[in-house]
Amino acid sequence: MAAMSLEELSEKIRKIDFCMLSTREAGDGISTRPMSNNGDVEYDGDSWFFSFEDTRKVAAIGSDPRVSLSLSAPPSLLGKPGIFVAIDGRASIIRDKAMFEEHWVAELERWFPQGTKTPGLVLIKVHAGRLEYWDGEDNEVVTVS
């Protein structure tokens, strides 16, 4: 079977709400925590996450922007295996309120009740450099420029 294109892989990732975001901590440690991408995944390899600024993950990204995301989707009802995706990328912290509005979805109010006006709100953009996926049939690497 032919490897998935970045567009096809982004479409599959968009359907997986939660992923694990790993950052590099001081002293060569790695911290991993669940994040919701709210379906905000672009074909160019970008994923977007909202966070509070005063967190260890934001501090870690400020020190070392290299991050990884891991995602998985369960098998389909018809028995086709799910998909596992590992993404290596670079994160940046965005404080631009206009960008908040562009990426906001109502479901985020569960964590940020004041919406885009929540004090200390930041947007984390992860630009993928390399994606690797396993779907029970294929194991491929997709590189993003």
Secondary structure by P-SEA (a helix, b strand, c coil): cccccaaaaaaaaaaccbbbbbbbcccbbbbbbbbbccccccccbbbbbbbbcccaaaaaaaacccbbbbbbbcccccccbbbbbbbbbbbbbbccaaaaaaaccccccccccccccccbbbbbbbbbcbbbbbccccccccccc
